[in-house]
Amino acid sequence: MLLDVIKALVLGTIEGFTEFLPVSSTGHLLLVGHFLGFESKGKTFEVLVQLGAILAILIVYFRKILQILLGLPNDPGARRFVLGVLVAFLPAAIIGAFAHSFIKAVLFDPFIVCITLVAGGLVLLAVDRMKFEVNHKDVMDFSLPMCLKIGLCQCLAMVPGVSRSGATIVGAMFMGADKRAAAEFSFWLAMPTMAGAFAYDLFKNYKILEFNDVVTISVGFVAAFFAALYVVRGFLAFVSRRGFTMFAYWRIILGSLGFVGLLLTR
């Protein structure tokens, strides 16, 4: 049990550090968990610990969230923004509900993770060298069609290793958002997406969870919360200055090493 708790602490910290970076937190959890020999019933740990990251972003954005909620009755811009986030969330909610079993049974595979990590890294390298026409510097100004398209991009991240934040950020940039606004919208979209994934996965799997599972998930949740709290506070400024090159190389190196490790341990 103690060993499982230590593994959960490590994996929860990894989840928190990687959830909002374009490197795929689920891919990291599946790959590292594989080599640590960590197995969760129904692959629930990898989904449920995301609640820690959700709470971290809620704390960081608490004032902004409160301001938007208070402005809903009288501010058309606030209503349009909330509707835009919900519209962007809708494609993932629909596809995730129908494909939940297939995703976990087939796509939660370390070899797939390695392939998508490397492929995603190459995409980020290419994106970082492109010159985009910037038409949107404020997430409050994103149109509903633009939000829907970003939401469709997010669906790519149902394949572990693609990265939810990476897919949404790159998608938003292709639609004219600057790097900071694209990353910030990814944060906002994470709230309903991760909360929905948490609730649906818990509903599907709560009957198979035992006391030890609850303990490890709780440990992972706390670790994810503190790690994500650290990342969220600095990521927007970092990506505005440095771009995605560092994350791209990290993905390529990790995916390549993971693939070699999988081949050697077969």
C-alpha positions in Angstrom: 0.0 0.0 0.0 2.8 2.4 0.9 4.5 1.7 -2.5 1.2 2.5 -4.3 0.9 5.7 -2.3 4.4 6.8 -3.3 3.6 5.9 -7.0 0.4 7.9 -6.7 2.3 10.9 -5.3 4.8 10.8 -8.2 2.0 10.4 -10.8 -0.2 13.0 -9.3 2.7 15.5 -9.4 3.3 14.6 -13.0 -0.4 15.2 -13.8 -0.3 18.6 -12.2 2.8 19.7 -13.9 1.7 18.5 -17.3 -2.0 19.1 -17.5 -1.9 22.6 -18.8 1.3 22.2 -20.8 1.2 21.0 -24.5 2.8 17.7 -23.6 -0.2 15.4 -22.7 -0.7 14.7 -19.0 -2.6 11.5 -19.8 0.2 10.3 -22.0 2.7 11.0 -19.3 0.6 9.1 -16.7 0.2 6.1 -18.9 3.8 5.9 -19.9 5.3 6.6 -16.5 2.7 4.4 -14.8 3.5 1.5 -17.2 7.2 1.6 -16.2 6.4 2.0 -12.5 4.1 -1.0 -12.7 1.2 1.1 -11.6 -2.3 -0.2 -12.5 -5.5 1.5 -11.6 -8.9 -0.2 -11.9 -10.6 0.8 -15.1 -7.8 3.3 -15.7 -9.7 5.6 -13.3 -6.7 7.1 -11.6 -5.5 8.8 -14.8 -8.8 10.6 -15.1 -10.0 11.2 -11.5 -6.7 12.9 -10.3 -7.4 15.7 -12.9 -9.8 17.1 -10.3 -6.8 18.5 -8.5 -5.7 20.4 -11.6 -9.3 21.7 -12.0 -9.3 23.1 -8.4 -6.0 24.7 -9.0 -7.2 26.6 -12.0 -10.4 27.6 -10.2 -8.4 29.2 -7.5 -6.1 31.1 -9.9 -9.1 32.3 -11.9 -11.5 32.8 -9.0 -11.8 36.6 -9.3 -12.2 36.4 -13.0 -14.8 33.7 -12.7 -16.7 35.6 -10.1 -16.6 38.8 -12.2 -18.0 36.9 -15.2 -20.8 35.2 -13.2 -21.8 38.5 -11.6 -21.9 40.1 -15.1 -24.1 37.5 -16.7 -27.4 39.3 -16.1 -26.3 42.6 -17.6 -23.1 42.0 -19.7 -23.7 40.5 -23.2 -19.9 40.0 -23.5 -19.9 37.8 -20.4 -22.9 35.8 -21.6 -21.3 35.3 -25.0 -18.0 34.2 -23.4 -19.7 31.6 -21.2 -21.7 30.3 -24.1 -18.6 30.1 -26.2 -16.8 27.9 -23.6 -19.8 25.7 -23.4 -20.1 25.4 -27.2 -16.4 24.5 -27.3 -16.9 21.9 -24.7 -19.9 20.2 -26.5 -18.0 18.2 -29.1 -15.7 16.5 -26.5 -18.7 15.8 -24.3 -20.6 14.1 -27.0 -17.8 12.1 -28.5 -16.4 11.2 -25.1 -19.7 9.8 -23.9 -20.1 7.6 -26.9 -16.4 6.5 -27.2 -15.5 6.3 -23.5 -15.1 2.5 -23.5 -13.2 2.4 -26.8 -10.8 5.1 -25.7 -9.8 3.3 -22.5 -9.8 -0.2 -23.9 -7.9 0.5 -27.2 -6.2 4.0 -27.1 -4.8 3.9 -23.5 -1.8 2.1 -24.8 1.9 3.1 -24.1 2.9 2.4 -27.8 0.2 4.8 -29.0 1.3 7.3 -26.5 4.9 7.2 -27.7 3.9 7.7 -31.3 1.6 10.6 -30.6 4.1 12.3 -28.3 6.7 12.3 -31.1 4.2 13.3 -33.7 2.8 16.1 -31.5 6.3 17.4 -30.8 7.1 17.7 -34.6 3.8 19.6 -35.0 4.7 22.0 -32.2 8.1 22.6 -33.8 6.4 23.5 -37.1 3.8 25.7 -35.4 6.5 27.6 -33.5 8.1 28.5 -36.8 5.0 29.7 -38.5 3.9 33.3 -38.8 0.2 33.6 -37.9 -2.1 36.6 -38.6 -3.2 37.7 -35.1 -6.8 38.9 -34.9 -7.7 38.0 -31.3 -5.7 39.0 -28.2 -8.5 38.7 -25.7 -10.4 35.4 -25.1 -13.6 37.4 -24.3 -13.7 38.4 -28.0 -13.7 34.9 -29.5 -16.7 34.3 -31.7 -19.0 31.3 -31.2 -18.0 29.6 -34.5 -14.3 30.0 -33.5 -15.0 28.5 -30.1 -16.8 25.5 -31.8 -13.8 24.9 -34.0 -11.4 25.0 -31.1 -13.7 22.5 -29.4 -13.4 20.2 -32.4 -9.6 20.5 -32.2 -9.8 19.5 -28.5 -11.4 16.2 -29.6 -8.1 15.1 -31.1 -6.7 14.8 -27.5 -9.0 11.8 -26.8 -6.0 9.9 -28.3 -3.6 9.9 -25.3 -0.3 11.7 -26.1 -1.9 14.3 -28.4 -2.4 16.8 -25.5 -5.7 18.6 -24.8 -4.0 21.9 -24.2 -1.7 21.5 -27.2 -4.6 20.8 -29.6 -6.7 23.7 -28.3 -3.8 26.2 -28.3 -2.6 25.3 -31.8 -6.2 25.3 -33.1 -6.9 28.7 -31.6 -3.7 30.1 -33.2 -4.6 28.8 -36.6 -7.9 30.8 -36.1 -6.1 34.1 -35.4 -5.5 34.0 -31.6 -2.1 35.1 -30.2 -0.2 32.6 -28.1 -1.3 34.1 -24.8 -5.0 34.2 -25.7 -4.9 30.7 -27.1 -3.3 29.3 -24.0 -5.8 31.2 -21.7 -8.8 29.9 -23.6 -7.3 26.4 -23.2 -7.4 27.0 -19.4 -11.0 28.1 -19.5 -12.0 25.1 -21.7 -10.3 22.8 -19.3 -12.7 23.5 -16.6 -15.9 22.0 -18.0 -14.0 19.4 -20.0 -12.0 18.0 -17.1 -14.9 18.3 -14.7 -17.1 16.4 -17.2 -14.6 13.7 -17.7 -14.2 13.3 -13.9 -17.9 13.1 -13.3 -18.5 10.7 -16.1 -15.6 8.4 -15.3 -16.6 8.3 -11.6 -20.2 7.5 -12.5 -19.0 4.6 -14.8 -16.5 3.1 -12.3 -17.4 4.0 -8.7 -18.7 0.5 -8.1 -15.3 -1.1 -8.8 -13.3 1.3 -6.6 -12.0 -0.1 -3.2 -10.5 1.7 -0.2 -7.0 1.4 -1.5 -8.1 3.0 -4.9 -9.7 5.9 -3.0 -6.5 6.5 -1.0 -4.2 6.5 -4.1 -6.6 8.7 -6.0 -6.8 11.2 -3.1 -3.0 11.3 -2.8 -2.7 11.9 -6.6 -5.4 14.6 -6.4 -3.5 16.6 -3.7 -0.2 16.3 -5.6 -1.8 17.3 -8.9 -3.4 20.3 -7.2 -0.2 21.8 -5.9 1.8 21.1 -9.0 -0.9 22.5 -11.3 -1.2 25.6 -9.1 2.5 26.3 -9.7 2.3 25.8 -13.5 -0.9 27.8 -14.1 0.6 30.9 -12.5 3.5 31.0 -14.9 2.6 29.3 -18.1 0.9 32.2 -19.9 3.9 34.5 -19.4 6.3 31.7 -20.4 4.6 30.7 -23.6 4.2 34.3 -24.7 7.9 34.8 -24.4 9.4 31.4 -25.3 6.8 29.7 -27.5 6.5 25.9 -27.7 10.0 24.7 -28.8 11.0 23.4 -25.3 7.8 21.4 -25.0 8.2 20.0 -28.5 11.7 18.7 -27.8 10.5 17.2 -24.5 7.7 15.4 -26.3 10.1 14.0 -28.9 12.7 12.9 -26.4 10.2 11.3 -24.0 8.3 9.5 -26.8 11.5 8.2 -28.3 12.9 7.0 -25.0 9.5 5.5 -24.1 9.4 3.6 -27.3 12.9 2.2 -26.8 12.0 1.2 -23.2 8.9 -0.6 -24.4 10.8 -2.5 -27.0 13.5 -3.6 -24.5 11.0 -4.7 -21.8 8.6 -6.6 -24.1 
